[in-house]
Amino acid sequence: MSNKPHILIVSELTQPMLDALAEHFTLHKWWQADQPQLLRDYATQIRGAFTRGNQGISGELIDSLPNLEVISSFGVGVDAIDLAKARTRGILVSNTPRVLDECVADTGLGLMLAVTRTLCTADRFARSGEWLKRGYPIAWKMTGKRCGIVGMGNIGREVTQRVAGFNMPVHYFSPRDAGNPLWQRHESLIGLAAAVDFLVLTLPGGAATRHIINAEVLKALGPEGILINIARGSVVDTDALIGALYSGQIRGAGLDVFEQEPQIPAALCDMDNVVLLPHLASNTAETRQAMASLAIDNLLRYFREGSVNTPV
C-alpha cells in the first residue's frame, strides 16, 4: 500500500498538474468521483486538499474531512475558500500570489485599450467587409486620461507601471497608503470614481467587497467613465452596471470576471461598448506554469517541513 499522503483534488486540473501531484501524493478526484462513497472510504485518510481559486472549498466539505491539515489553492483569490472554518480547524491555507500579477495587469491594460479604441468592434467591422461600404466610427484617446485603481496591492501597482507609459495620472482607493506621493489617494470610493476616467478594479473578492461597485459609484464615474474589472465578479453589482451602460451613465466596460461565471448576462453580450473576456487574465503558459509550481511546492513543503511558501 502506498505511503504517500492522501490529497483531495477539489477542482478539475490539467493532466500535467495531476501527473506532478501523483508523483508525491495519493490523489482523490472530487469532481469525477462518487462523492459520498469517496468520503465513506477515504475521509479520515485525506490530509490535504488542492483546489482552484475560483472554486475554493466549502466549509461543509472541510467539515467532512476530519484530518485535513492543509489546503493549497491554485490562484491568488481565496474568497471561495471558507477561511473562517479553516482557521477554526487549524488548517493551513496557501495560494499563489505575485506570480500572476504581471499577466493580470497586462490584461487590464488590454481591456482599457480595447474599450477606448473599440478594438473588438473594429475587428468585427473589418472581418465582415463592412469597411468596403463605409468608414469606421471614431473612437477615444487613452493617453493622458486619469486612471483610478481600487485596491493598491501587487496587481494594482503593476497596473500603475503600465499606465505610466500612457502618461496617465494615478488615483487610488485602498485601506492603506501606498506611499507614493505621485499617486493621489482618495478617502472614498465615490470620490475616486468622480475624479477619474478609468476605474480599474484589482481588489479582493469576498463578503466585505461584494457589490462595492454599485449604482452610486457608477453614477459618480460618469458618462466619460470606463469600468475595468480584473478582480472578482462579486465586487460589481451587475444589475447596476447593466443599467449604467444601457442608459449611457458610463461610457463602457471591460470585464474579465462575472458574478455567475461562466454565465454572462445576455444584456452585456448585446452591448458593443463592453469587452468581455472568459476570466483569462492569468491565462498564459508562463504564468500558469509558475502558479502550478508554487501551488504544488506549497503542498510538498508542508508535508516535508510543516510550513508553506505562501500562507494566506
N, C-alpha and C positions, 0 to 999 in steps of 0.2 A: 504494500500500500504506500502511496506517495506521502512524503512528509512535508510537502510544500504547503504553505499557508493557504487556506481556502478564502477565495475572494469572490464577492458577488459583483458581476458586471451589470449595472443597472440599465444602461442605455446602449444601444447598438453602436459598435465600434468597427473600424476598418480591420480587415484581416491582418495587415502587418502589425497593428497595435495588439490584436488578440494573440498573435504569434509571439510577440515580445513579452507580453504578460505571462503567457503559458510556459515560458522558459523557467519562471520563478515561482509561479502560483498555480494552485488548482482552481480553475475557473468555473463559475456557475453563471450562465447567461440568462438573466432575469427576463429579458424582453422576448425570448423564444421558449421559455420553459413552461411546464405545468406549474404555475407559481405556488399553489397550495401544497403540491407534492414536494416541490423543491424545499419549502420551508419545513415540512414534516421530516424530510430526510437529512437536511444539512444546516438548519438554522443555528444549531448550537456549535457547529464547526466553523462557521463563517466568521472571520476575524477582521476582514477588510472589505471595503466597497469602492468601486471605481465608477464614476458617472460623468456625464457631460454637464457643463454649467447650465444649459437651458433646461435640462430635465431634472437635475438635482436628485434629491432623495427625500421622501416624505417622513414625517415623524412616525407615522403608522408602520412604515417599513423598518425604520430604525428600531422601533419597539419590538418588532418581530425577530430581531437578531440579538439575542441576549449577550453574546460575547463579541459584539462588534467593537473594534478598538480604533479604527482609522478610516477616514473617507478621503479619497483622492478625487478631485474634480478637474476634468479636462476643460478649462475655461477660467476666465477671471471672475465672472459674476457668480455669487453664491446665494442669490435671493431665492432660488428654488430648493435650497438645502434647508432643512429645519435646524438652524444653528442652535436655537434655544434647547431643543431636545438633545442635540449632540453635546452641548456644554453640560446639561444636567447629567448626562450619562458619562461624562469624562472622555468623550470620543474626540480624537484629534482630527481636525478638518484642514485640508490643504487645497490650494487652487494653483493657477498658472499665471500669475501677474507678470507684467513687464515684457515678456517675450512676444506679446501680440500688440503692444502699444503702437508701434510704427505702422503696421498694416491697417489697424483700425483708424488711425489718424489719416493715413493716405486715403482711405475710403471716404472719410468725412470731407476731405478737400475735393475729392472727385465728385461727391454729391453737390457740394457748393457750386462747382463749375457747371455741372450738368444742369442744375436748375436755372442758374443765371443765364447761361448761354443756350439754354433749351436744346442741349445736345441730343437727347433721346428723340424728341420730336423731329429735330433736324435730320437725324439718321433715317427715320421712317419716311420723311419727306423726300430725301434723296433716293432711297431704295424704291419707292413707289412710282417714280417717274413724274411726280408732281412738279418737280423743278423744270420740266420741259414746258409746263403750262404757265408758271408764274414764279415770281421771286419769293424767297423765304421771308417770313415776318421778322421784324427787328427784335433783338434780344436785349440784355442788360449787361453792363460792365461789372466785373467783380473787383478789380484792383481799386484800392483806396476805400472800399466800403468798411464799415465798422463790424468787427467780429465779437460777439458775446458768447462766452463759454460758461456753461452751467456745470460746475464740478471741476475744479482745477487740480485734478490728480495727474497721474502719469500720462494718460491719454490726452487730457486737456493741454498739458504742457507740450506734447508732441504736436498738437494742432497749432499752438502758437508759433512754433518754429516754421510750419508750412505757410501760414498766412502772412508771416513776416515778408516772404518773397513777393507778396501781392500788396505790400505797403498798407496793410490793414491794421488800424489801431485795435488793441485788445482790451476788452472789458470782461469782467467775470463776476460770478456769484458763487461763493464757496464758504463752507463753515470756517475755514482758516485763511489767514492772509497768505498769499502766495509769495510774498517777499520780493516782488519785482516792481520797482517804482514806475516802470514804463507801462504797466498794466493797471487799468482803473478798476478798483474793486467797488461793487455796489452792495449796499446793505439789504436790498430787497430784490427779489426776482422780478417784480413789476418794474422797478427802477432800471434794472438791467435791460429788460425787453424794450422799454421805451427809448433806450439810448443807442440801440444797435440796429444794424441791417440784417445780420445773421444771428440766429440763436442756435448755438451748437450744443447738443446735449451729450455729455460724457460722464454723467453721474451714475452711481449705483442704482439698481432696482431694489424692490422690496417695499414693505408696508409703509415705511417712512417717506418714500418718494412717490408713492402711487398717485398718478394724476396731478403731479406738481405743476405740470404744464396744462393749465385749464383755460377756460374761456377768457378769464380776466387777463391772464398773461398774454394770450394770443391777441387780444384787443390792444394791449399795450405795444406789442410788436409792430402792429400797424400795417397799412396797405403796401408798403415797400419792403416789408419784412419777410424773411425766409427762415423756416424751421428746418434744422438738420438733426436727425436722431440716429446716433450710432451707439446709444446706451442700451436701454431696455424699452420694449413697447409699453410696459406698465407705467412709465413716467408721464405719458401723454394721455389726456382724455380724448379718445379717438372721436367720439361724437362732437366734441367741441372743435377739434381740428377740422373735421369734415365741414362743419358749419362755417368756420372761418375761411376755409378755402373756397367753398361754394359761393359765399357772399362777397368775396374779394376783400375780406377784412385783413388777410395777409396775402402776399404775392404768390408764395409757393412753398413746397416742402420737399425734402429729400429724406427718405426713410429706409433704413436697413433693418428695422425691427418693428414688431407689431404686437398688440395686446394678445391676440389669439392665434399667433403664427403656428403653422403655415397658412392659416386662413387670413385673407386680406379683404376688407370690406369692398364690395363692388363699387361703391361711390368713389373710393380712392383710385381704383383701377380705371375709372372713366375720366379722370381729370388729367389733362395734358400738362398742367403746372405742377405735377407731382412726379418725382422719380422714385421708383420702388425697386428695392433690392431684396433678395431672399436670404437675409441675415448672413452675409458673406464677408463682413468687414475683416475678419482674421483669416479668411479662407485663401491662403496662399500655401504653396508646397513648403516653403521655408518656415513659415510661422507655425503651420500645423505640425511639422516635424519637431520644432522646438517645444511646442506645447505638449506633444505626446511624450517626448523625452523627459520633460520636467515632471509631468503627472506620474509617469512610471517610476522615475527616480525617487519621487516622494514616498511611494509605497515601499520601494526597495530599502530606502534609508530607514523607514520606520521599523521594518522587521529586522533590520541589521543593528540599528542603534537606538530605536525608540523615539526618534525625532524625525522631522521632515524639513525640507529645504525652504518651503514657503507656506508656513502656517497661516490660517485665516485669523 
